[in-house]
Amino acid sequence: MPPKRRSKTRMSTSSRVKMSILNGSSHSLHTSITSLTQIRRERLEDERRRAESIQENTRIRALMAEAQLEAGENYVDTTSYDDTAPEYDHDDNGEMEELDSERLSSNFFQTCGLQHGVTIHKRQDVRTRSQRYRHTHDAWTHQMTALVHAYMSWKHRPPEHATDNQSQARDEHIFGVSVVGLLADFTPNMNVAQRPDEPANSALLRMGLLGCSPVQPTVAIHLTCLELYHQIRRRQSSFSIQSITKVLCALHNVTYSQHLRNQFSIAFDIYLEIQRLVQLQVDRALGKDHADWHMSGACPCCAFEQPNETPLNPRRLHSMDGNHSAKRLNGSGSADERVFNSKYFIPVAAVEHFRDDVHNRPSKHRSGETADCTENWTAAKSVEENKIFVFEQTGIFILACRHGFVECIAEMKQSGELAKYGLAATNRLLDVCGNDQALGHDIGCSSRKTIAASSIGAKAETLNLIVAVNSFHRYAHNRRCQLQNHPLYLEGFGNEDLETCERIFSSSNSAAVLIRHASYFHWKQFLDLHFDQWDHDKYLELSRFLSNNYVQALKIIGDYTPLLEEFKCRKSLTDQDFIQWHQEEAEFLSNSAVEPPSDVLAVAYVEELEKLHLAESKYGSVTSVPFLTYTPANFTQTSGLNASARRQSRTVEAERMSALRRYELQMNVVDDFERRNGINERWTTAHPEYTQALQYARERHFIRTVEELEGLVVQRLFEFSKANLAGTGYKMRKHISKAIARRSATIRSALKKYNKLAPLQSPPRPILNYSEVVGYATLGEFSLLKYSRHDLLSKPWAVPDNREMAARYFKVVRSHEEIARLNVEIHRLDAWVEYDDAKMLEVIETLTVEEADSLLAVELRKQYIKWHRINNIHRHRLNKIRHLKGYSGPAAVLLHTNSVEMENSDDEREAVDLGENDELNDEAFRLEDAISRL
């Protein structure tokens, strides 16, 4: 049979191929015929994609390596947002987090790394954070002596060279670190030679570097960089570690990261510890290392008493107060167990010793002397220790001398300004400073009673402690309290306003924002750093303080004495008359402070009789119409009165019964009052007792109106004070501005009420306008408005002109006392600068004899240059004081032979400063200026 002919439509065998391919959706094989050209095209495309994938993988790995190099070896990613991401404290001094995380720069690189098989190794650390911190702290502590020596060697000896000791160089270990400095001082990899048995950081310190790790540092910071931030932080406490780290990152073109801030923070803590240990050696050599030296000798004008000097009483003037800005959140940095030893802070145990003394306060048995004052102060009413659990430290309570030196600090723990803090500070004052001390407090009237009732009451009385009220805070104290406790009326206080604490707080508030979330160690460390610099600044300003006060006292005497002499001649008065007026006013206000029981009983009886007369007249008006008149239209055909008539009848009857019940009830009240108080005959309007009591009751209503007006003015003054404080935030200023506006409207309303009642008094009170009310700065005028009995307004001390001249008289007296105190303080400062220079030179010579190459002697020499320069400034200013017209102190002495020459510009600046008047800087005067502008 012949073979069949092939179809022409089918392709030849050579032009087709039979293939088996794997179907993507199944594992079964099937056969298909594909063109060779298509197969080749697919193979080439697959090879191209594979080559691109390899190239992309290589590029990603290169990017990952570059990111790791830029971020650093210990970098951890902070961009994760899942629930398990580590938490960071973004505050400046918040505690660093030691994290175990991928060492990549972002989640993008982590994801790419996992996709392309990059293995990320993690070192597992089973220790808690507290254990890691403790281990790190112990490692630093063990080498601290060597670090101090290495730092002193770097600071005071010439740098070492490699050729100095070739034999020792063969035994040295070389390690590399990344060095961070200022401007161009960034070195990615610097080799450091470490000697045998030498800590790595000692080797770094010999090169002017300090590592960020105690054992194996990989990053070091130049000491000049740390010193720069140290000096900045001392003078600007709001400049954070985070800020300086970002500045360094910008200078070195490095991306900022949290771990960089942590590294700088570790190095800065160690640098501060080294500085403290160096200063401790200096203080020990100079004999200033005992615990109480800062309070007993830091201020030469207060403490450096000289033989044969004029005795002062009080010997020293101090002020104390609490501040709630320096808070610290409870639990912040709890893993950091380090303890900071400060020369300022009173131990917590010493403060808690007075905890039980709070219950002895005379708050419930307070006499009328200070009852009105203490109601104006939260601190005076803080008897119970109500816990504040949100904050571990709620603020600080400080004691300072009149020249501004901070003497001691008590930390307020989970409470308000309780009495135990003031008692602890007062006890420290009495133990260290001894007898005849004066102490100012914003609640001085209450503090005096608290101290008397406490366990140190007998000691305070024996040592003759005087407690006064600060000048500006007198605004919230009544006139009676001011006459007894204000410095203007206290002998020996001079022109001191006792407001030193407020000036200190205005500066320390800048540090509060950076320590709110800090550990307890950092909280205390940075407060100590701030106050240490504050005391250095106050020492520099001592001679300026004396100069300004001397000029102010001479100006007051020169301005007021002629006016007083003219007034005394015109009125035929003497100085004794002003003193007598003060005594009479104080006696009158003391007698008028408590109402006689008979007056209180008479007023209460008259008020009940007035209520009875009102109830009787009401009942009489209801029953004045004995009959109801109806017309035939008011009746219906079947049921008598219609509905409207019945309702009217019921309303009249209900009103009559209600009035009758109120009348009978008030009658019973009056009968009971008369029976309990033994009143046999009921008073009528014809009785003289009734008339007098009714007049007194109306006067009491007027007194309450005056007190309301007085309270509104006090609140407005303190709102102005808060609005003028530096550092007050925008929202707070806006809130205060609204409060001031509301208070002004309320004052006008209260003033309108006062002016309505004033003419009805006997004698009539003056009609006041708004500007007069807000001008009652001392609030003493309000006390005169309250009393009309005993013919008060005819008293000489109640006449406005007499009161003004009496105040000027006491200012002149206090100015003479101020000059007497300044003469003593000038002599003390003059003696101190000579003693201080001689003492330091003597110690330097002694150390040099004992050890020719003494590092401590070199350090003392450097500090001597600084303090000698400052002492020369004091000598220059003291010499200018002695040339003042009216100076009455010790005779002039020649300037020190090595005294620095003051430039002309500095002389001009000094002249301006000497002409300053402290009154212009007083808060009260600024408030009065603000009020006058309004």
ROMI-815675 format. One record per residue (C-alpha): x, y, z. Coordinates in steps of 0.25 Angstrom, whole numbers, plus 5000, padded with zeros to 4 digits. Each point is the difference from the previous one (the first is absolute). Example, Ala and Ser with C-alpha at 12.3 -4.5 7.8 and 13.67 -1.06 7.14 Angstrom:
REM residues 2
504949825031500650144998
***
This chain:
REM residues 934
500050005000500650134996500450105011499150125002500450134996500350105010499150125002500650134994499450085011500949945011501450055003501249914998500749925011501250094999499150135003499349955012500549935013499249925011500350055014499549975014499850115010499650015014498650075001500150115011498649965006500349865000501149895002499549924988500850014987499450034987500650024986499950124991500750054988500750135000500950084991501550005002500050154999499050015012500849915009501350074997499350145003499549945014501349955004500750134997498950085007500249905012501550025000499850155000499150015012501049915007501150094998499250125004499649935013501549975003500350154997498950055009500449905011501450054999499550155001499149975012501249945007500950124997498950095005499949925013501550005002500050154998498950035010500649915010501350084999499350145001499149965012501249935008500349875006499050015011498850064992498649955003498850044992499050095006499050014989499149885004498650025003499549875005499649965014501349935003500950124996501050055011499550135007501050124999500050115010500250134991500250095012501450055001500449935013499149884999500649875002500649934988499449874995501049894998499349924989500249874993499650034986500449984985501250094997499450064987499650144997498549984997498949904998500250004985501449955001499549895011499049954990500950004988501149935008499049895004499549984986501449984995500549915010500850105009500249945014499950105011500749955013499550055013500849995013499049955011500250075014499249945011500450115010498950105004500250154997500350035015501149895000500650064987500150145006500549955013501149924993500450124991500050095012500949915008501049994988500150155000500150015015501249915001500850084990499650145004501350025008500849974988499150094991500250125009501549985000500049984985499150134998500950085009501249954992499450044987499650145005501250045007501249924993500550014986499549904990500849874999500749954987500349874995501550015001499950035015500049855004500449904989500149885009498650035006499450024986500349854997499149955011498850104997498749954994499450074988498550024999499250094991498950105003499150104993500450145005498950115001500450145002499850144996499950044985501149924993500349915012499249884995500949884997499349874996501249915005501150055009501049905006500250015015501249945007499649945013501149965011500049875008499050015012499550134995498550024998499650034985499450145005501350045007500749984986498950084994500150115010501550014998499650044986499050105004498849904997498949935009499449874996498549975000500249865006500849965012500749884995500149994985499650144995499850014985499650155000500750115007499750155002501050115000500250065014499950144994498649964994499649955014500550135007499350094990498749935003500350015015500250155000498750024991499249915009500550075013499550134994498849964992499349885007499049994989501049964989499849855000501049884997499149974988500250144994501650005001499949864994499250054988501050124999501249904999499249914990499850134991501550045001500549864996498949974990499449885007498649965002499550025014499649885008499549975014501249915003501050124997499350085011500149885009501549994998500250155002499249995013500849895005501350074997499550135006499649945013501449945002500650134996499250075011500449905010501550024997499850155002499349985013501249915005501050104995499350115008499849925012501649995000500150154999499050025011500749905009501350074998499350145003499349945012498650024994499649865000499249985012498549984999499550145005501150084994499050054988499050065010501150055010501050064991499650014985499550145002501150095005499150125003499249915009501049915006501450065000499850075013501250095004500550045014499650135006498950024989498650075004499149895005498849974991498649965005499549924993501449954997499549944986498850014992499449884993498849974992499349864997498949964990499549884992499849994985499249894993500750024986501149895002499149885000500449864996499049904996499949875008500749884995500950084990501349944998499749905011501149904994501150105003500349975015501250105001500050105012500550144998500650075012499750155000500650105009498650084999498949895003499649975014499949855002498649944999500149945014500350135006498850064994499149885004500450025014499150125001498849934993499349985014500250155004499050044989498949955009500450105011499750124991499150105006499049994988498849975008500350095012500550114992499850145006499450114992501450064998500249934987498749934997499750094988501549984995500049855000498749994992500750074988501249905000499949854996501349975007499450055013498949914999500849874996499949935013499749864995501049924991499149974988500749914991500350044985500349874994500250064986501350065003501149945009500650145002499050125000501050115001501150065009500050085013501350095001500650095010500950114995500850125006499650144996501250014991499449884991500849885004499249875001500349955014499249875000498949934993498949905004499349924989498550005001499649854999498549974995499450115007499850155000500850115008499949935014500550055013501049905002500950064988500050135007500349945013501249924995500650124993499850085013500749895008501150004991500150155000500150005016501049895001501050064990499850155001499750015015499350125007499350134996499649954986498850064992499249924990499050054990498849924995498850034992499249945011500950055011498850035010499649864999501449945000500450075013498949935007500349874993501550015005499550035014499149885001501049914994501249925006501050114997499150115006500950015013501250004991499550114992499650085012501349985006500850044988499150124998499549964986499150114993499049964989499550114991499150024988500650034986499850144995499249964987499249895007499550105010498950034989499249885005500250035015499150095008500550135006500149955014500949894995500950104992500250095012500549885008500849924989500450094989501550034998499650154999499650005015501049905005501350065006501349964994499549954986500450124992499450014986500049854998498849944994500249865003499649964986501249934996499349864998499150064989501350054992500649865002498849934995499850094988501449954996499849855004498749994993500849984987500549875004498749945004499649974985501249904999499949935013498549975000500249864994501549985005500549895010500150045015501550014997499950094989498950085006500950045012501350004992499550114990499450085011501350005008500750044987499050124998500150055015501649985000500150104988498950095007500950015012501250034991499350114994499550065013501550005005500350084988498950105002500350025015500750134999498950054990498949965010500750085011500250124991498650004995499449995014500950115005499650104989498549965002500150035015500750134998499050044990498849975009500750085011500350124991498650004994499149985012500850075012499750144995498549974998499949945014500750125006499050094993498849925004500449995015500350155000498650034994499349905009500850025012500449855001501249925004500549874996499449945013498650034994500249914988500449895009498850035009499050004988500649864996499849955014498650055001499549954987500649865003499350005014498650054994500049894989500449905010498850045009499150014988500449864994499049925009498650055002499550015015499149895003498950095005500050074986499949874993498849965009499350134998500249994985499549864999498850045009499650124992500149924987499049905006499150115004500150064986499549874994498949995010499550144996500149964986499249885002499050085009499850104989499849904989498949935008499450135003499950044985499349874997499050015011499750154998498749974992499149935010498949964991499949964985498950064992499249924990498950044990498949914995500849984988501049925008499049905004499449884992498649955000500349875007501449995006500350145007501250084995500549974986501449954997500750134999499550055013500449875007501450014995500150145004499549975014501049885001501250084995499750115011499849905011501349924996500850135000499550045013500349865006501450014995500350145006499449955013500949885000501250084997499650115011499849895010501349934997500850135001499350035013500549875006501450034995500050145007499449945013501149895000501150104997499550085012499949885009501449954997500750145001499250055013499350114993498850035009499450124992499850004985500750114993499250104992500450114990500050105012501149935008501450064998500649865000499149974988500550124992501449985003500049864996499350034987501050104996501149915003499449894992499950094988501550045002500349855000499449994986500850114996501349945005499749874992499850094988501450065002500649865003499449954987500650124992501449985007500049864996499850034986501150104999500949905007499749894989500250104989501450045005500549865001499449974986500850124995501249945007499849874993499850064987501350085001500949875003501049964990499749864994498550015002499549924988499050064989498849925005500250045014500250154997498749994992499349945011500650105010499650124991498549954999500049985015500550155002498950054991499049925008500650055013499950144995498549994997499849935014500850125007499150104993498849935004500549995015500450144999498650044996499449935012501050075009499750144995498549975002500349975015501150095003499150135002499149935009501149975010500350095013500850074997499849994985501249934992500650064988499549974986501149924993500349994985500649884993501450064999500050035015499649865003501149934992501050105006499849955014501349924998500349985015498549975003500250075013499050104995498949895000500249985015499650155002498849994992499449885009500050075013499250125004499949985015500850075010500050124991501149944992500150104988500450115010501249925005501350074995500649874994498749984992500250134992500649974986501150105000500449965014500149854996500850034987501050085008500149905011500349894989501150104995500550015014500249855002500749994986501050105005500249935013500249874992500950064990501050055012499949865005500349954986501350094999500549955014499849854995500750034986501250065007500249875008499849924987500950094992501149985011499749855000500149984985501350094999500649915011499649874993500650034986501350025007499949885008499549914988501250044992501049985011499449875004500049944986501550054998500449935013499349874996500750004986501350035007499849885010499649914989501250044991501049975012499449875002500049964986500650084989499249944989498750015008498850004990499150055012500950125001499950034985498549995001500050095012500850104993499150004988498850035010500850105007500150084987498550004998499650035014501150115001499550074988498650005006500650055013500650114993498750044994499550015015501150085004499750104989498650015003500250015015501050124997498950074992499049985012501050075009500050124991498550015001499550135006499449965013500849885002500249975015500849875000501449965002501150094995500449984985501149904997500950004988499749904989500749874999501350014992499649904990498650054999499550004986499850134992498650034997499750044986499350134998498749934995500049925012500150125009498850064993499349885002500350005014499650145002498649964994499949885009500450095013498850094996499049895000498950005010499649865005498650065002499850014985500349854999499049965011498949924995499050095008500450124992499949934987498649965003499650145004500650054987499249904992498750045008500350154997500149974985498749925000
***
